Amino acid sequence: MAATAPACPVRSAEDDASIVFSTLTHDQHVRVNQRISLWCVAPRNGHLGVFSRYSLSRLGERHGFRYGGFSDCQRFYCRDAPDWARHLIQ
């Protein structure tokens, strides 16, 4: 019997779902012809995922979500922004 891949949580999210996550963005840390100055981008970490606010916004849009942020590292996606979050949507 073949194993099936788990459903993508974004695709199977309810219409009123919100996704809260944390990640730094590189908007202020990437400059042409300069090294990235983020502490989390280092070979010792074994992996890297560097995002801009724009790329996170586009990723959410691809799945029908709007993107917002609470702080420099706390982010969220929602389909219909609740009243309390409307000012946080970018």
PDB file of N, CA, C and O in Angstrom:
ATOM      1  N   MET A   1       0.839  -1.173   0.000  1.00  0.00           N
ATOM      2  CA  MET A   1       0.000   0.000   0.000  1.00  0.00           C
ATOM      3  C   MET A   1       0.886   1.239   0.000  1.00  0.00           C
ATOM      4  O   MET A   1       1.776   1.365   0.842  1.00  0.00           O
ATOM      5  N   ALA A   2       0.654   2.141  -0.925  1.00  0.00           N
ATOM      6  CA  ALA A   2       1.466   3.350  -1.055  1.00  0.00           C
ATOM      7  C   ALA A   2       1.103   4.361   0.029  1.00  0.00           C
ATOM      8  O   ALA A   2      -0.066   4.558   0.360  1.00  0.00           O
ATOM      9  N   ALA A   3       2.122   4.982   0.558  1.00  0.00           N
ATOM     10  CA  ALA A   3       1.894   6.028   1.569  1.00  0.00           C
ATOM     11  C   ALA A   3       1.440   7.301   0.869  1.00  0.00           C
ATOM     12  O   ALA A   3       1.896   7.617  -0.231  1.00  0.00           O
ATOM     13  N   THR A   4       0.558   8.011   1.504  1.00  0.00           N
ATOM     14  CA  THR A   4       0.125   9.284   0.946  1.00  0.00           C
ATOM     15  C   THR A   4       0.731  10.415   1.755  1.00  0.00           C
ATOM     16  O   THR A   4       0.904  10.310   2.969  1.00  0.00           O
ATOM     17  N   ALA A   5       1.048  11.487   1.067  1.00  0.00           N
ATOM     18  CA  ALA A   5       1.623  12.649   1.739  1.00  0.00           C
ATOM     19  C   ALA A   5       0.553  13.321   2.588  1.00  0.00           C
ATOM     20  O   ALA A   5      -0.615  13.356   2.200  1.00  0.00           O
ATOM     21  N   PRO A   6       0.937  13.851   3.733  1.00  0.00           N
ATOM     22  CA  PRO A   6      -0.041  14.569   4.556  1.00  0.00           C
ATOM     23  C   PRO A   6      -0.563  15.794   3.819  1.00  0.00           C
ATOM     24  O   PRO A   6       0.141  16.391   3.005  1.00  0.00           O
ATOM     25  N   ALA A   7      -1.788  16.156   4.112  1.00  0.00           N
ATOM     26  CA  ALA A   7      -2.384  17.324   3.464  1.00  0.00           C
ATOM     27  C   ALA A   7      -1.621  18.580   3.866  1.00  0.00           C
ATOM     28  O   ALA A   7      -1.187  18.720   5.010  1.00  0.00           O
ATOM     29  N   CYS A   8      -1.465  19.477   2.923  1.00  0.00           N
ATOM     30  CA  CYS A   8      -0.815  20.758   3.209  1.00  0.00           C
ATOM     31  C   CYS A   8      -1.719  21.550   4.152  1.00  0.00           C
ATOM     32  O   CYS A   8      -2.881  21.784   3.820  1.00  0.00           O
ATOM     33  N   PRO A   9      -1.219  21.971   5.325  1.00  0.00           N
ATOM     34  CA  PRO A   9      -2.087  22.670   6.279  1.00  0.00           C
ATOM     35  C   PRO A   9      -2.649  23.967   5.720  1.00  0.00           C
ATOM     36  O   PRO A   9      -3.739  24.382   6.115  1.00  0.00           O
ATOM     37  N   VAL A  10      -1.935  24.613   4.814  1.00  0.00           N
ATOM     38  CA  VAL A  10      -2.438  25.860   4.234  1.00  0.00           C
ATOM     39  C   VAL A  10      -3.600  25.576   3.303  1.00  0.00           C
ATOM     40  O   VAL A  10      -4.604  26.286   3.340  1.00  0.00           O
ATOM     41  N   ARG A  11      -3.486  24.558   2.472  1.00  0.00           N
ATOM     42  CA  ARG A  11      -4.551  24.235   1.533  1.00  0.00           C
ATOM     43  C   ARG A  11      -5.807  23.730   2.233  1.00  0.00           C
ATOM     44  O   ARG A  11      -6.921  23.961   1.764  1.00  0.00           O
ATOM     45  N   SER A  12      -5.626  23.044   3.351  1.00  0.00           N
ATOM     46  CA  SER A  12      -6.781  22.481   4.037  1.00  0.00           C
ATOM     47  C   SER A  12      -7.304  23.387   5.154  1.00  0.00           C
ATOM     48  O   SER A  12      -8.202  22.992   5.898  1.00  0.00           O
ATOM     49  N   ALA A  13      -6.758  24.582   5.277  1.00  0.00           N
ATOM     50  CA  ALA A  13      -7.190  25.508   6.331  1.00  0.00           C
ATOM     51  C   ALA A  13      -8.615  25.984   6.078  1.00  0.00           C
ATOM     52  O   ALA A  13      -9.023  26.198   4.937  1.00  0.00           O
ATOM     53  N   GLU A  14      -9.349  26.140   7.149  1.00  0.00           N
ATOM     54  CA  GLU A  14     -10.710  26.664   7.055  1.00  0.00           C
ATOM     55  C   GLU A  14     -10.689  28.096   6.525  1.00  0.00           C
ATOM     56  O   GLU A  14      -9.659  28.768   6.576  1.00  0.00           O
ATOM     57  N   ASP A  15     -11.831  28.558   6.017  1.00  0.00           N
ATOM     58  CA  ASP A  15     -11.906  29.911   5.467  1.00  0.00           C
ATOM     59  C   ASP A  15     -11.555  30.991   6.473  1.00  0.00           C
ATOM     60  O   ASP A  15     -10.998  32.022   6.096  1.00  0.00           O
ATOM     61  N   ASP A  16     -11.867  30.779   7.744  1.00  0.00           N
ATOM     62  CA  ASP A  16     -11.587  31.798   8.753  1.00  0.00           C
ATOM     63  C   ASP A  16     -10.304  31.503   9.535  1.00  0.00           C
ATOM     64  O   ASP A  16     -10.107  32.033  10.628  1.00  0.00           O
ATOM     65  N   ALA A  17      -9.445  30.666   8.981  1.00  0.00           N
ATOM     66  CA  ALA A  17      -8.218  30.273   9.672  1.00  0.00           C
ATOM     67  C   ALA A  17      -7.214  31.415   9.735  1.00  0.00           C
ATOM     68  O   ALA A  17      -7.169  32.279   8.859  1.00  0.00           O
ATOM     69  N   SER A  18      -6.420  31.397  10.783  1.00  0.00           N
ATOM     70  CA  SER A  18      -5.270  32.278  10.917  1.00  0.00           C
ATOM     71  C   SER A  18      -4.069  31.400  11.214  1.00  0.00           C
ATOM     72  O   SER A  18      -4.184  30.390  11.907  1.00  0.00           O
ATOM     73  N   ILE A  19      -2.925  31.784  10.692  1.00  0.00           N
ATOM     74  CA  ILE A  19      -1.679  31.060  10.930  1.00  0.00           C
ATOM     75  C   ILE A  19      -0.707  32.047  11.554  1.00  0.00           C
ATOM     76  O   ILE A  19      -0.396  33.077  10.957  1.00  0.00           O
ATOM     77  N   VAL A  20      -0.231  31.740  12.741  1.00  0.00           N
ATOM     78  CA  VAL A  20       0.724  32.590  13.442  1.00  0.00           C
ATOM     79  C   VAL A  20       2.076  31.879  13.436  1.00  0.00           C
ATOM     80  O   VAL A  20       2.157  30.689  13.739  1.00  0.00           O
ATOM     81  N   PHE A  21       3.130  32.605  13.091  1.00  0.00           N
ATOM     82  CA  PHE A  21       4.460  32.007  13.032  1.00  0.00           C
ATOM     83  C   PHE A  21       5.510  33.068  13.330  1.00  0.00           C
ATOM     84  O   PHE A  21       5.206  34.260  13.379  1.00  0.00           O
ATOM     85  N   SER A  22       6.733  32.627  13.526  1.00  0.00           N
ATOM     86  CA  SER A  22       7.811  33.588  13.768  1.00  0.00           C
ATOM     87  C   SER A  22       8.950  33.350  12.794  1.00  0.00           C
ATOM     88  O   SER A  22       9.363  32.215  12.557  1.00  0.00           O
ATOM     89  N   THR A  23       9.438  34.425  12.245  1.00  0.00           N
ATOM     90  CA  THR A  23      10.618  34.412  11.388  1.00  0.00           C
ATOM     91  C   THR A  23      11.105  35.838  11.244  1.00  0.00           C
ATOM     92  O   THR A  23      10.314  36.781  11.237  1.00  0.00           O
ATOM     93  N   LEU A  24      12.396  35.984  11.130  1.00  0.00           N
ATOM     94  CA  LEU A  24      12.952  37.302  10.841  1.00  0.00           C
ATOM     95  C   LEU A  24      12.865  37.554   9.343  1.00  0.00           C
ATOM     96  O   LEU A  24      12.849  36.610   8.553  1.00  0.00           O
ATOM     97  N   THR A  25      12.811  38.794   8.957  1.00  0.00           N
ATOM     98  CA  THR A  25      12.879  39.146   7.545  1.00  0.00           C
ATOM     99  C   THR A  25      14.217  39.814   7.282  1.00  0.00           C
ATOM    100  O   THR A  25      14.841  40.363   8.190  1.00  0.00           O
ATOM    101  N   HIS A  26      14.645  39.761   6.039  1.00  0.00           N
ATOM    102  CA  HIS A  26      15.970  40.287   5.705  1.00  0.00           C
ATOM    103  C   HIS A  26      15.924  41.672   5.093  1.00  0.00           C
ATOM    104  O   HIS A  26      16.957  42.157   4.630  1.00  0.00           O
ATOM    105  N   ASP A  27      14.787  42.325   5.069  1.00  0.00           N
ATOM    106  CA  ASP A  27      14.642  43.607   4.379  1.00  0.00           C
ATOM    107  C   ASP A  27      15.738  44.624   4.733  1.00  0.00           C
ATOM    108  O   ASP A  27      16.258  45.295   3.841  1.00  0.00           O
ATOM    109  N   GLN A  28      16.092  44.747   5.998  1.00  0.00           N
ATOM    110  CA  GLN A  28      17.093  45.732   6.405  1.00  0.00           C
ATOM    111  C   GLN A  28      18.511  45.152   6.446  1.00  0.00           C
ATOM    112  O   GLN A  28      19.463  45.872   6.749  1.00  0.00           O
ATOM    113  N   HIS A  29      18.658  43.865   6.147  1.00  0.00           N
ATOM    114  CA  HIS A  29      19.941  43.206   6.359  1.00  0.00           C
ATOM    115  C   HIS A  29      20.659  42.792   5.084  1.00  0.00           C
ATOM    116  O   HIS A  29      21.805  42.346   5.144  1.00  0.00           O
ATOM    117  N   VAL A  30      20.020  42.927   3.946  1.00  0.00           N
ATOM    118  CA  VAL A  30      20.652  42.518   2.699  1.00  0.00           C
ATOM    119  C   VAL A  30      20.976  43.767   1.885  1.00  0.00           C
ATOM    120  O   VAL A  30      20.102  44.584   1.594  1.00  0.00           O
ATOM    121  N   ARG A  31      22.229  43.891   1.534  1.00  0.00           N
ATOM    122  CA  ARG A  31      22.705  45.015   0.733  1.00  0.00           C
ATOM    123  C   ARG A  31      23.501  44.457  -0.446  1.00  0.00           C
ATOM    124  O   ARG A  31      24.140  43.410  -0.334  1.00  0.00           O
ATOM    125  N   VAL A  32      23.459  45.143  -1.543  1.00  0.00           N
ATOM    126  CA  VAL A  32      24.215  44.728  -2.721  1.00  0.00           C
ATOM    127  C   VAL A  32      25.703  44.716  -2.382  1.00  0.00           C
ATOM    128  O   VAL A  32      26.224  45.656  -1.782  1.00  0.00           O
ATOM    129  N   ASN A  33      26.371  43.648  -2.770  1.00  0.00           N
ATOM    130  CA  ASN A  33      27.811  43.473  -2.577  1.00  0.00           C
ATOM    131  C   ASN A  33      28.241  43.462  -1.109  1.00  0.00           C
ATOM    132  O   ASN A  33      29.381  43.812  -0.802  1.00  0.00           O
ATOM    133  N   GLN A  34      27.352  43.068  -0.202  1.00  0.00           N
ATOM    134  CA  GLN A  34      27.709  42.946   1.210  1.00  0.00           C
ATOM    135  C   GLN A  34      27.199  41.607   1.739  1.00  0.00           C
ATOM    136  O   GLN A  34      26.241  41.041   1.214  1.00  0.00           O
ATOM    137  N   ARG A  35      27.849  41.118   2.777  1.00  0.00           N
ATOM    138  CA  ARG A  35      27.402  39.890   3.431  1.00  0.00           C
ATOM    139  C   ARG A  35      26.116  40.148   4.195  1.00  0.00           C
ATOM    140  O   ARG A  35      25.871  41.260   4.663  1.00  0.00           O
ATOM    141  N   ILE A  36      25.298  39.113   4.319  1.00  0.00           N
ATOM    142  CA  ILE A  36      24.066  39.211   5.099  1.00  0.00           C
ATOM    143  C   ILE A  36      24.438  39.338   6.572  1.00  0.00           C
ATOM    144  O   ILE A  36      25.299  38.610   7.066  1.00  0.00           O
ATOM    145  N   SER A  37      23.786  40.264   7.271  1.00  0.00           N
ATOM    146  CA  SER A  37      24.148  40.518   8.669  1.00  0.00           C
ATOM    147  C   SER A  37      23.170  39.906   9.672  1.00  0.00           C
ATOM    148  O   SER A  37      23.124  40.336  10.825  1.00  0.00           O
ATOM    149  N   LEU A  38      22.397  38.919   9.256  1.00  0.00           N
ATOM    150  CA  LEU A  38      21.476  38.256  10.185  1.00  0.00           C
ATOM    151  C   LEU A  38      22.214  37.178  10.970  1.00  0.00           C
ATOM    152  O   LEU A  38      22.951  36.382  10.388  1.00  0.00           O
ATOM    153  N   TRP A  39      22.023  37.148  12.291  1.00  0.00           N
ATOM    154  CA  TRP A  39      22.688  36.163  13.139  1.00  0.00           C
ATOM    155  C   TRP A  39      22.291  34.740  12.777  1.00  0.00           C
ATOM    156  O   TRP A  39      23.073  33.809  12.967  1.00  0.00           O
ATOM    157  N   CYS A  40      21.066  34.565  12.251  1.00  0.00           N
ATOM    158  CA  CYS A  40      20.571  33.209  11.990  1.00  0.00           C
ATOM    159  C   CYS A  40      21.061  32.638  10.656  1.00  0.00           C
ATOM    160  O   CYS A  40      20.842  31.460  10.376  1.00  0.00           O
ATOM    161  N   VAL A  41      21.710  33.443   9.846  1.00  0.00           N
ATOM    162  CA  VAL A  41      22.234  32.965   8.566  1.00  0.00           C
ATOM    163  C   VAL A  41      23.717  32.662   8.768  1.00  0.00           C
ATOM    164  O   VAL A  41      24.579  33.527   8.609  1.00  0.00           O
ATOM    165  N   ALA A  42      23.980  31.428   9.117  1.00  0.00           N
ATOM    166  CA  ALA A  42      25.351  31.008   9.390  1.00  0.00           C
ATOM    167  C   ALA A  42      25.494  29.526   9.067  1.00  0.00           C
ATOM    168  O   ALA A  42      24.566  28.752   9.300  1.00  0.00           O
ATOM    169  N   PRO A  43      26.636  29.124   8.538  1.00  0.00           N
ATOM    170  CA  PRO A  43      26.823  27.700   8.179  1.00  0.00           C
ATOM    171  C   PRO A  43      26.595  26.746   9.344  1.00  0.00           C
ATOM    172  O   PRO A  43      26.160  25.615   9.127  1.00  0.00           O
ATOM    173  N   ARG A  44      26.873  27.166  10.561  1.00  0.00           N
ATOM    174  CA  ARG A  44      26.734  26.267  11.715  1.00  0.00           C
ATOM    175  C   ARG A  44      25.288  25.862  11.955  1.00  0.00           C
ATOM    176  O   ARG A  44      25.030  24.846  12.601  1.00  0.00           O
ATOM    177  N   ASN A  45      24.336  26.645  11.442  1.00  0.00           N
ATOM    178  CA  ASN A  45      22.928  26.337  11.661  1.00  0.00           C
ATOM    179  C   ASN A  45      22.434  25.212  10.759  1.00  0.00           C
ATOM    180  O   ASN A  45      21.385  24.629  11.035  1.00  0.00           O
ATOM    181  N   GLY A  46      23.147  24.897   9.708  1.00  0.00           N
ATOM    182  CA  GLY A  46      22.828  23.748   8.883  1.00  0.00           C
ATOM    183  C   GLY A  46      21.718  23.961   7.867  1.00  0.00           C
ATOM    184  O   GLY A  46      21.525  23.110   6.999  1.00  0.00           O
ATOM    185  N   HIS A  47      20.999  25.033   7.937  1.00  0.00           N
ATOM    186  CA  HIS A  47      19.947  25.336   6.969  1.00  0.00           C
ATOM    187  C   HIS A  47      19.724  26.833   6.967  1.00  0.00           C
ATOM    188  O   HIS A  47      20.149  27.541   7.881  1.00  0.00           O
ATOM    189  N   LEU A  48      19.059  27.303   5.940  1.00  0.00           N
ATOM    190  CA  LEU A  48      18.685  28.696   6.003  1.00  0.00           C
ATOM    191  C   LEU A  48      17.463  28.974   5.166  1.00  0.00           C
ATOM    192  O   LEU A  48      17.261  28.379   4.108  1.00  0.00           O
ATOM    193  N   GLY A  49      16.676  29.860   5.643  1.00  0.00           N
ATOM    194  CA  GLY A  49      15.494  30.343   4.951  1.00  0.00           C
ATOM    195  C   GLY A  49      15.399  31.823   5.228  1.00  0.00           C
ATOM    196  O   GLY A  49      15.061  32.233   6.338  1.00  0.00           O
ATOM    197  N   VAL A  50      15.695  32.622   4.231  1.00  0.00           N
ATOM    198  CA  VAL A  50      15.716  34.067   4.404  1.00  0.00           C
ATOM    199  C   VAL A  50      14.569  34.645   3.578  1.00  0.00           C
ATOM    200  O   VAL A  50      14.470  34.415   2.372  1.00  0.00           O
ATOM    201  N   PHE A  51      13.714  35.395   4.254  1.00  0.00           N
ATOM    202  CA  PHE A  51      12.536  35.945   3.599  1.00  0.00           C
ATOM    203  C   PHE A  51      12.486  37.459   3.726  1.00  0.00           C
ATOM    204  O   PHE A  51      13.016  38.028   4.680  1.00  0.00           O
ATOM    205  N   SER A  52      11.856  38.096   2.774  1.00  0.00           N
ATOM    206  CA  SER A  52      11.519  39.511   2.881  1.00  0.00           C
ATOM    207  C   SER A  52      10.032  39.601   3.220  1.00  0.00           C
ATOM    208  O   SER A  52       9.294  38.627   3.069  1.00  0.00           O
ATOM    209  N   ARG A  53       9.603  40.762   3.674  1.00  0.00           N
ATOM    210  CA  ARG A  53       8.169  40.946   3.926  1.00  0.00           C
ATOM    211  C   ARG A  53       7.392  40.737   2.624  1.00  0.00           C
ATOM    212  O   ARG A  53       6.295  40.178   2.632  1.00  0.00           O
ATOM    213  N   TYR A  54       7.962  41.185   1.519  1.00  0.00           N
ATOM    214  CA  TYR A  54       7.306  41.010   0.223  1.00  0.00           C
ATOM    215  C   TYR A  54       7.138  39.527  -0.121  1.00  0.00           C
ATOM    216  O   TYR A  54       6.063  39.115  -0.557  1.00  0.00           O
ATOM    217  N   SER A  55       8.183  38.726   0.069  1.00  0.00           N
ATOM    218  CA  SER A  55       8.085  37.297  -0.278  1.00  0.00           C
ATOM    219  C   SER A  55       7.072  36.583   0.611  1.00  0.00           C
ATOM    220  O   SER A  55       6.353  35.703   0.138  1.00  0.00           O
ATOM    221  N   LEU A  56       7.004  36.948   1.895  1.00  0.00           N
ATOM    222  CA  LEU A  56       6.005  36.342   2.786  1.00  0.00           C
ATOM    223  C   LEU A  56       4.597  36.746   2.365  1.00  0.00           C
ATOM    224  O   LEU A  56       3.671  35.937   2.419  1.00  0.00           O
ATOM    225  N   SER A  57       4.441  37.990   1.950  1.00  0.00           N
ATOM    226  CA  SER A  57       3.140  38.453   1.483  1.00  0.00           C
ATOM    227  C   SER A  57       2.705  37.685   0.234  1.00  0.00           C
ATOM    228  O   SER A  57       1.561  37.239   0.140  1.00  0.00           O
ATOM    229  N   ARG A  58       3.612  37.537  -0.709  1.00  0.00           N
ATOM    230  CA  ARG A  58       3.304  36.809  -1.953  1.00  0.00           C
ATOM    231  C   ARG A  58       2.990  35.340  -1.679  1.00  0.00           C
ATOM    232  O   ARG A  58       2.095  34.769  -2.302  1.00  0.00           O
ATOM    233  N   LEU A  59       3.718  34.732  -0.758  1.00  0.00           N
ATOM    234  CA  LEU A  59       3.458  33.333  -0.398  1.00  0.00           C
ATOM    235  C   LEU A  59       2.045  33.184   0.154  1.00  0.00           C
ATOM    236  O   LEU A  59       1.326  32.258  -0.222  1.00  0.00           O
ATOM    237  N   GLY A  60       1.649  34.082   1.035  1.00  0.00           N
ATOM    238  CA  GLY A  60       0.296  34.040   1.576  1.00  0.00           C
ATOM    239  C   GLY A  60      -0.755  34.248   0.498  1.00  0.00           C
ATOM    240  O   GLY A  60      -1.760  33.538   0.459  1.00  0.00           O
ATOM    241  N   GLU A  61      -0.527  35.220  -0.375  1.00  0.00           N
ATOM    242  CA  GLU A  61      -1.476  35.499  -1.465  1.00  0.00           C
ATOM    243  C   GLU A  61      -1.692  34.271  -2.335  1.00  0.00           C
ATOM    244  O   GLU A  61      -2.805  34.009  -2.791  1.00  0.00           O
ATOM    245  N   ARG A  62      -0.635  33.533  -2.560  1.00  0.00           N
ATOM    246  CA  ARG A  62      -0.719  32.326  -3.397  1.00  0.00           C
ATOM    247  C   ARG A  62      -1.735  31.332  -2.850  1.00  0.00           C
ATOM    248  O   ARG A  62      -2.316  30.552  -3.605  1.00  0.00           O
ATOM    249  N   HIS A  63      -1.949  31.359  -1.540  1.00  0.00           N
ATOM    250  CA  HIS A  63      -2.873  30.430  -0.892  1.00  0.00           C
ATOM    251  C   HIS A  63      -4.113  31.125  -0.351  1.00  0.00           C
ATOM    252  O   HIS A  63      -4.851  30.556   0.454  1.00  0.00           O
ATOM    253  N   GLY A  64      -4.342  32.363  -0.797  1.00  0.00           N
ATOM    254  CA  GLY A  64      -5.553  33.074  -0.413  1.00  0.00           C
ATOM    255  C   GLY A  64      -5.502  33.748   0.942  1.00  0.00           C
ATOM    256  O   GLY A  64      -6.547  34.061   1.512  1.00  0.00           O
ATOM    257  N   PHE A  65      -4.298  33.982   1.475  1.00  0.00           N
ATOM    258  CA  PHE A  65      -4.142  34.618   2.782  1.00  0.00           C
ATOM    259  C   PHE A  65      -3.610  36.036   2.644  1.00  0.00           C
ATOM    260  O   PHE A  65      -2.916  36.362   1.681  1.00  0.00           O
ATOM    261  N   ARG A  66      -3.940  36.859   3.603  1.00  0.00           N
ATOM    262  CA  ARG A  66      -3.350  38.183   3.746  1.00  0.00           C
ATOM    263  C   ARG A  66      -2.271  38.067   4.807  1.00  0.00           C
ATOM    264  O   ARG A  66      -2.368  37.247   5.720  1.00  0.00           O
ATOM    265  N   TYR A  67      -1.252  38.888   4.682  1.00  0.00           N
ATOM    266  CA  TYR A  67      -0.080  38.806   5.557  1.00  0.00           C
ATOM    267  C   TYR A  67      -0.023  40.005   6.492  1.00  0.00           C
ATOM    268  O   TYR A  67      -0.321  41.130   6.090  1.00  0.00           O
ATOM    269  N   GLY A  68       0.359  39.764   7.728  1.00  0.00           N
ATOM    270  CA  GLY A  68       0.544  40.834   8.692  1.00  0.00           C
ATOM    271  C   GLY A  68       1.608  40.458   9.703  1.00  0.00           C
ATOM    272  O   GLY A  68       2.108  39.334   9.715  1.00  0.00           O
ATOM    273  N   GLY A  69       1.947  41.420  10.553  1.00  0.00           N
ATOM    274  CA  GLY A  69       2.963  41.159  11.561  1.00  0.00           C
ATOM    275  C   GLY A  69       2.662  41.884  12.859  1.00  0.00           C
ATOM    276  O   GLY A  69       2.147  43.002  12.869  1.00  0.00           O
ATOM    277  N   PHE A  70       2.999  41.217  13.951  1.00  0.00           N
ATOM    278  CA  PHE A  70       2.841  41.807  15.281  1.00  0.00           C
ATOM    279  C   PHE A  70       4.098  42.560  15.697  1.00  0.00           C
ATOM    280  O   PHE A  70       4.021  43.555  16.418  1.00  0.00           O
ATOM    281  N   SER A  71       5.259  42.083  15.242  1.00  0.00           N
ATOM    282  CA  SER A  71       6.545  42.643  15.650  1.00  0.00           C
ATOM    283  C   SER A  71       7.573  42.311  14.571  1.00  0.00           C
ATOM    284  O   SER A  71       7.212  41.879  13.476  1.00  0.00           O
ATOM    285  N   ASP A  72       8.855  42.513  14.883  1.00  0.00           N
ATOM    286  CA  ASP A  72       9.908  42.205  13.919  1.00  0.00           C
ATOM    287  C   ASP A  72      10.020  40.722  13.590  1.00  0.00           C
ATOM    288  O   ASP A  72      10.569  40.360  12.549  1.00  0.00           O
ATOM    289  N   CYS A  73       9.508  39.861  14.463  1.00  0.00           N
ATOM    290  CA  CYS A  73       9.628  38.426  14.171  1.00  0.00           C
ATOM    291  C   CYS A  73       8.303  37.666  14.280  1.00  0.00           C
ATOM    292  O   CYS A  73       8.243  36.517  13.841  1.00  0.00           O
ATOM    293  N   GLN A  74       7.269  38.233  14.827  1.00  0.00           N
ATOM    294  CA  GLN A  74       5.973  37.547  14.938  1.00  0.00           C
ATOM    295  C   GLN A  74       5.096  37.922  13.748  1.00  0.00           C
ATOM    296  O   GLN A  74       4.795  39.097  13.542  1.00  0.00           O
ATOM    297  N   ARG A  75       4.691  36.936  12.974  1.00  0.00           N
ATOM    298  CA  ARG A  75       3.950  37.142  11.725  1.00  0.00           C
ATOM    299  C   ARG A  75       2.653  36.349  11.757  1.00  0.00           C
ATOM    300  O   ARG A  75       2.471  35.466  12.595  1.00  0.00           O
ATOM    301  N   PHE A  76       1.748  36.677  10.825  1.00  0.00           N
ATOM    302  CA  PHE A  76       0.536  35.875  10.705  1.00  0.00           C
ATOM    303  C   PHE A  76      -0.039  35.974   9.305  1.00  0.00           C
ATOM    304  O   PHE A  76       0.220  36.919   8.561  1.00  0.00           O
ATOM    305  N   TYR A  77      -0.828  34.965   8.975  1.00  0.00           N
ATOM    306  CA  TYR A  77      -1.646  34.942   7.762  1.00  0.00           C
ATOM    307  C   TYR A  77      -3.093  34.802   8.195  1.00  0.00           C
ATOM    308  O   TYR A  77      -3.390  34.131   9.183  1.00  0.00           O
ATOM    309  N   CYS A  78      -3.988  35.432   7.459  1.00  0.00           N
ATOM    310  CA  CYS A  78      -5.419  35.246   7.679  1.00  0.00           C
ATOM    311  C   CYS A  78      -6.122  35.498   6.354  1.00  0.00           C
ATOM    312  O   CYS A  78      -5.613  36.220   5.497  1.00  0.00           O
ATOM    313  N   ARG A  79      -7.285  34.903   6.197  1.00  0.00           N
ATOM    314  CA  ARG A  79      -8.044  35.137   4.959  1.00  0.00           C
ATOM    315  C   ARG A  79      -8.887  36.396   5.100  1.00  0.00           C
ATOM    316  O   ARG A  79      -8.826  37.281   4.246  1.00  0.00           O
ATOM    317  N   ASP A  80      -9.655  36.483   6.143  1.00  0.00           N
ATOM    318  CA  ASP A  80     -10.435  37.684   6.441  1.00  0.00           C
ATOM    319  C   ASP A  80      -9.903  38.225   7.758  1.00  0.00           C
ATOM    320  O   ASP A  80     -10.050  37.597   8.807  1.00  0.00           O
ATOM    321  N   ALA A  81      -9.291  39.381   7.693  1.00  0.00           N
ATOM    322  CA  ALA A  81      -8.673  39.935   8.896  1.00  0.00           C
ATOM    323  C   ALA A  81      -9.734  40.271   9.934  1.00  0.00           C
ATOM    324  O   ALA A  81     -10.692  40.984   9.634  1.00  0.00           O
ATOM    325  N   PRO A  82      -9.572  39.767  11.147  1.00  0.00           N
ATOM    326  CA  PRO A  82     -10.487  40.161  12.224  1.00  0.00           C
ATOM    327  C   PRO A  82     -10.282  41.646  12.537  1.00  0.00           C
ATOM    328  O   PRO A  82      -9.232  42.208  12.223  1.00  0.00           O
ATOM    329  N   ASP A  83     -11.256  42.264  13.139  1.00  0.00           N
ATOM    330  CA  ASP A  83     -11.174  43.692  13.439  1.00  0.00           C
ATOM    331  C   ASP A  83      -9.897  44.063  14.177  1.00  0.00           C
ATOM    332  O   ASP A  83      -9.280  45.083  13.869  1.00  0.00           O
ATOM    333  N   TRP A  84      -9.491  43.248  15.148  1.00  0.00           N
ATOM    334  CA  TRP A  84      -8.317  43.570  15.947  1.00  0.00           C
ATOM    335  C   TRP A  84      -7.029  43.553  15.141  1.00  0.00           C
ATOM    336  O   TRP A  84      -6.027  44.124  15.572  1.00  0.00           O
ATOM    337  N   ALA A  85      -7.035  42.898  13.956  1.00  0.00           N
ATOM    338  CA  ALA A  85      -5.809  42.750  13.175  1.00  0.00           C
ATOM    339  C   ALA A  85      -5.753  43.629  11.931  1.00  0.00           C
ATOM    340  O   ALA A  85      -4.729  43.648  11.247  1.00  0.00           O
ATOM    341  N   ARG A  86      -6.798  44.340  11.626  1.00  0.00           N
ATOM    342  CA  ARG A  86      -6.841  45.115  10.378  1.00  0.00           C
ATOM    343  C   ARG A  86      -5.677  46.097  10.250  1.00  0.00           C
ATOM    344  O   ARG A  86      -5.153  46.285   9.153  1.00  0.00           O
ATOM    345  N   HIS A  87      -5.271  46.715  11.336  1.00  0.00           N
ATOM    346  CA  HIS A  87      -4.165  47.669  11.260  1.00  0.00           C
ATOM    347  C   HIS A  87      -2.805  47.001  11.096  1.00  0.00           C
ATOM    348  O   HIS A  87      -1.814  47.681  10.832  1.00  0.00           O
ATOM    349  N   LEU A  88      -2.742  45.685  11.247  1.00  0.00           N
ATOM    350  CA  LEU A  88      -1.493  44.965  11.124  1.00  0.00           C
ATOM    351  C   LEU A  88      -1.260  44.403   9.719  1.00  0.00           C
ATOM    352  O   LEU A  88      -0.151  43.973   9.400  1.00  0.00           O
ATOM    353  N   ILE A  89      -2.287  44.404   8.892  1.00  0.00           N
ATOM    354  CA  ILE A  89      -2.172  43.856   7.537  1.00  0.00           C
ATOM    355  C   ILE A  89      -1.325  44.794   6.682  1.00  0.00           C
ATOM    356  O   ILE A  89      -1.515  46.011   6.683  1.00  0.00           O
ATOM    357  N   GLN A  90      -0.390  44.194   5.958  1.00  0.00           N
ATOM    358  CA  GLN A  90       0.494  45.003   5.116  1.00  0.00           C
ATOM    359  C   GLN A  90       0.039  44.953   3.676  1.00  0.00           C
ATOM    360  O   GLN A  90       0.657  45.573   2.811  1.00  0.00           O
TER     361      GLN A  90
END
